[in-house]
């Protein structure tokens, strides 16, 4: 059996999804990060589907084959996208797995839409409130996250993402030894070259930055302080060049129903691609 592709309508948008496994199996929803698409979950889609799960990886709002509206990149709307996708896929809840930005959405969806999530796995991303703490107190993490300030500049980062040089630079900087291979680098460059995709991807970062002093953003963070009430598995690469292991640590404070933290030796910011067998083992476990 091969991975299937189709469009699903949810939250008023058309989402491109890749899926594998029985439609009536327990739903596992796999959320990609920046600068990727659903293709990044190809290893896990096959393994989870063969194990009897309905494994689904969407292109997030603004990415890949999914619609690219001019707005809706705030935490509230993106979390509603995830909850809407779960319902549109015919399930009442799902094991939500997220990497990078997908992981941030997994944390927030489990808090804002608790009935939609039965289990949570996050890769290469701390809880949002833990990340804020680190950016205020850890100079090395602040230096590693300097790209966040560059992403606020109009047009220039879009142009560099579309050209591809910034995509390659970040993949090599963030990944572990030997990452990325040629196909992964090419796929990510192509994803950011899709008309509108680079701008939409940057809107995630821009809303997060702009909202810090706005009432809606302050309220969003206050809501996240409630934490999640499902079991949480957090996976982080020892060689992550984007987010330090020490930054990821401490997120268990917001896990109210069980928490496990796994560090993968020699792995960078993309564990589901750099160590796919190990990540699949953890998901199935």
N, C-alpha and C positions, 0 to 999 in steps of 0.2 A: 504494500500500500504506500502511496505517496502523499505528501502534504497537499491539501486542497486549498484553493483560494476562492473567496467570494466577497461580496459586499453585504454589510449588515447596517440597517438603519437604527440609530440609537441617539437619544438626546438631540434630535433634530438634525443630525449629521449622517452622512454616508461614510462608514468605516470600512476600509479594506482589512480583511482578516485572513490569516493563514491558520489552518486547523488540521488536526489529525486525531484519530481515535473515534470510538462510538459516540454518537450524538446523545445517547442516554447515559453516558458515563459521568462520573463526578467531574465537574468543570474545574479546570485549572486555567486561569487567565494570566498570560505572560506579557508584561508591559516593558517595552524597550526604553532605552535612554538616548542621550545625545552622543554622537550624531548618527544614530542607527535607525533601523526600521525593524519590522517583524522578522525579517530574515535572520537577525542575530540569534533568534531562538530556535533555529532549524534543528539543532541536536536534541534539545529538550522536547520539542514538538514530537519528533519521531519516537523517542524513548517513552515519553509519557503516554502517547497514543497507543503504542504497542502494549503498554501495561494496563490498558483498559480505561484510561482517563480520556475525557474530552478536552484535549489541549488546544487552546486558542491563543494566538498572538495577533493583536491588532496593530496596525500603524496608528499611532496616537494622533490626536487632533493636530492638523498642520503638517503631518509627515507623510511621505510615501504616496500611496494611492488613496489616502483618506482626504476628506474635504479640508480646505484651507480658508476658513472664514477670517475676516479681519480682526475679530475679537474673540474673547472667551478663553484667554490663557491665564486666568486667575485660578487660584486653588479651589475655590468653590465649584466653578464650572468644570474644571478638569476632573475633579473627584466625581461629580455628577455624571460625566461621560463614562467613567468606569462602572459605576453602579447601573447606569442605563444599558451598557453593553452586556452586563451579566443577565439582566432581565430579557434583553433582546435575544440572547442566546438560549433562552428557555429554561434558565436556572433561577432558583431563589437566592442562592449564594454560591461562592466559589472560593477556592484556594487562590489567593491573589499573590503573584510573584512579580516583583518589580526590580529593575536595574537602573541605577542612576536616577534620572528624572522619573522613570517608571516606578522606582522604589519610593520616591517622595510622594507620588500619587497613591501608592499602595498604603503608606502610613496614613495619609489624610483620608482616603476612602474608608479605611477600617475604623477611623474615628468619627467621621461625619455621616457615614452610611453603615453602621455596625451590623445591621441584619444582612447586608450583602456579602460579608466576608466571614468565612469560617476558619480561615488559617492564613497566616501572613509570612511570606519569605521576602526579604529585602537584600539586594546585592549592591555593595559598593556605595552605600548611602546611609548616613546616620539619620536618626529622627531629626526633623527640621529644627526643633528647639535645641537639640544638642549641637547641630551645625552652627546655629547662631552663637551659642556659647563659645565654640572653638574660634569662630571668626573674630570674636571680641577679645579673646585672651591668649591665643596661640599665634605668635608672629610667623612661624614657619607655615602654618596652615593658611594664614592670610596671604603670604607670598605665593603659595601654590595656587591660591584662588584669585590671583591678580587678573586672570582673564575675565572675571565677572565685571570688573570696571570697564574693560575694553568693550565688552558686549553691550554696554549702555550707549556707546557712540553711534550716532545715526549712520547708516549706509555702509560705512567702511567694513565692519565685520561681515555684513551680508555679502559684500563683493568678494571678500577673501574666502568665505565658505563656498560660494558658487564657483570661484576659480579652483578651489580644491586644496590650495597650499595650507590653509589653516586647518582643514580637516586632517590632513596627513600629519601636520605638526602635533596636533593634540592627541591623535591616536598613538603616535610613537612616544610622546611624553608621558602619557597616562598609563599605557600598557606595560606589561612585564617584558622580560627578555624574549625576543623573537616575535613580538606582536607589533603590528598586524602582519598577516600574510598578504600577498598581493591581491587576492580576491576580496578579502575583507576591506582593505583600503580602497579598492576600486568601488565596491558596493556603497561604502559610506560617502565617498566623493560624489557618486552618482545620485545618492539620496539627497544631498544638499544642493545639487544642481537642478533638481526639479523646480520649475517656476513656482515661486512663493514659499518653498519649503524652508529656505534659510531664514527668511524674515520671521516666519511662524515659529521656528525653533528658538530664535532669539527672544521672541515675545514671552516665552516661559521665564527666562532670566530677567527680562525687563520688568515684568509684573512683580516678581519676587523682590526686586530691588526697590521699585517705586512704592510698593505697598507698605513698606516698613513704618512709615509715618502717617499713613492714611487710616481713617477709622475702620474701613473694611479689612485692611491688612492686619491691624492690631487685633480686631475681633477674631479673625481667622486663626492667628497664633494662640489666642486665648482658648479657642475651642480645641485646638490640638493638644493643649495641656492636659485634657481629660485622659489622654492615652488610649490604648487599644485593649480590648477585652477578649482577644483570641490568642492562641499560641503563636509566638513569633520566632522565626529562625532568621538570624542575620549573618550574612556571609561577606567576608572582606578579604581582599588580596593583600598579602604581606608587602608586595612591591607596588602597591597602588600609587601612581604618580599624581593623582588628583586629590584624593582624600586620605589623610593619614589613618593608620589603624587606631591610634589614640583618639582621633576625632570620632571615629565610628563607635568606639567603646563608650559606654555610659548610656547608650540608647535604651537599655533595659529598664531604665527608670520609668519609661512610658509604656512598658509592656506589663499589663495587669494580670495576664492569665498564662504565664509561662514564657520563658525566654532562653534562647540558646545562641551563643556567639561562636562562629567558626572562622578562624583565620587560615587561609590557604597559602602555604609557603611557596615562594617563587612566582606568585601570580600577581598581576597588576589590576587595573581598574575594570577589566572585562572578564571576570571569572567564568561566565557561562560560555564564552568563546575560547578562553585560554585553557581552561580545565573543564571541558564539558562533561566528561565522564564523572568527575567528582561532584560537580553541581547536580547532575542528574541523580546520582546516588543519594545526595542529601535531600533532594526533593521527594524521592520515592521513600526515603526513610522516615 
